[in-house]
């Protein structure tokens, strides 16, 4: 089981060049703006203004009943906008997951060198992406089935959302720890030199 994970980790590490990371960060920032501040019909502020509710993806957690009520409150236009959001978000998941994996690869190299078992830490952002794909897929199924209710799917969506946010906090914490470790390694290298 570890061999495919090691192979994936090594491939991510090899792709983590400064230019790749910068492009990924620029697209990630643009995606955050698109979903959270833009005038796009599927952005959180527009949906919130038009329907009184925004994107389920931004809630920390929700039950099936809360998700169903949310989708009901969106109305037909809001649900169509949410479908458009999901189409764009699937692409965004790929970009932010890879960008975070490349960034962690660079941070691990800086902190511990290129040849370290710790490089597998670059797989952690893929867990966020996996949770996000599950969340989106469940919400897509609920939208397509609406007004029919899918209680198990709605419950799984809420769990995936909570897991996504928890994994995001862990990955951000990991980035902070690796950044600090990288500064320490550099300082210790300069003191030794």
N, C-alpha and C positions, 0 to 999 in steps of 0.2 A: 504493500500500500504506500509506503514512503517513497518508493522509486519514482512514480509519476509526480508526486508532490515535489520531490527534489528537482526533477526535470523542469517542472513549471516554475519553481522558485529560481532556478538558474537562468531560464529564459527571460523572466521578468528582470532579473538583475542585469543581464546583458543589454537589455533595452533601456536601462535607466541612465540615459545621458542627459546632460543639462538642458539641451534643446528640447528633447522629448518631454521632460518634466515641465519646462516652461510653457510649451504648447498645451499640455494637459491641464496645467493650472489655469491658463487663460480661458480654456473652454469650460472648465469647471466653474470658474468665477462667473462667466457669462451664463451658464446654466442656472446657477443660484439666482442671478439677477432676473433671468427669464421667468423662473417659477415664483420668485418672492417679491419682485418690485416692478416688473414690466407691465405694460398695458395689454399683454396678450390675453385673449379671452379665457385661457385656462390657468392664468396666474392666480396665486392665492388671494392677492388683494382684490382682483376683479371679481372672482367668484364670491368672496366675502361681501363685497359691496352689492353685488347683484342678487345674491341668494341668502345672505346672512350666515353662510357656512363656507369654509374654504376647502382646502385639500385634506383628505384623510391622512395622507402621508406625513403631514406636519404635526399631527396629534401624537402625544407620547404613547397612547394605548387607547383602544376602544373595544367594546364588546360587539357581538353581532347586532344586538338591538340598536346600539348607538350608530353603528355603520349603516344599518338599514334606514334609520331615521335621517341620518346625514344625506344619504342618497335620495331619499324622498324629498327632503327640503331643497336639494339642488334643483329640482324640477327638470323638465325634459331638456331645456337649453343647457342647464348646468351639467347634466349628465353627458350630453354630447361634448361639451367643453372638457369634461373629465376624461372622456375617451381620447381626445386629442392630447391632453396632458400625458396620459399613459403611453401613447405612441412615442412622444418625445422623450419621456422619462426612461424608457427602455434603453435608448441610445445613451442618455446621460449616465445611467448606471455603469455602462461599460467604460465610459471616459473617466468618471471619478474613481472607480475601483482600480483601474490600471494606473492612473496618475498617483494615487496613494501608494500603490505597490511599488512603483518606480521610486517615489520619494523615500519610502522606507528602505529600499535597497541602497540608495545613496547614503542615507543616514547610518545604516549598519556598516557599510564600507568605511565611512569616516570614523565611526566609533570603534570598530573591531577589526578592520582590514577586510580585504576582498575574500579571503578564504576562511570562512567561519561557518559553523553550523547555524549560527544565529541568523544567517541570511534567510532562512525559512520564515522569519518574522514577516517577510514581505508578502506572505500569503494571507495575513490577517485581514487586509482590506477586501479580499475576495469574499470573506464571510459577510461583510456589510452588503456587498452586491448581491449575494445569494439571498439574503433576507429580503432585500428590496425587490428582487425578481419574484419571490414568493408572494410578497405583499401586493405587488402590481398585478400579478396573475390572479390572485384571489379577488381583488377589487374589479378587475376586468370581467371575471366570471359573474360577479354580482351585478355589475352594470349591464351586461348582456342579458342576464336572466330577469332583470327588473321588469315588472313589479313582483315576480316570483321571489321568494325568500330562500336563501341558501345558508342556513344557520351554521353548519360546520365550516363552510368556506369563509363566512364572515368572522367566525371565531379565530380561524387560522390567520386571517389577515391582521387582526389585532395583535396576535402573538408575534407575527413576523415584523410588524411595525415596532413593537416594544423591543424585539431582538435587534432590529436594525439600529435603533437609537442607542441601545446598550453597547453594541459592537462599535458604533461610531465613537462613543466616549472612550472605550478601551483603546481604539486605534489612535485617537488624538493624544491620549495619555502616553501611549507607546512612542509616538513621535516626539513628545516633549522629553521623555526619558532618554531616547536615542540622541536627541539634539544636545542635551546636557552631557551625556557620555562622550559625544564627539568633541565637545569643547574641552572636556577633561583630558581626553586622549591627546588632543592637539597641544594643550598646555603642558602635559607631562612630556610629550615628545620634544617640545621647545626647551623645557628645563633640562632634559637629558642631553640635548645637543649643544 
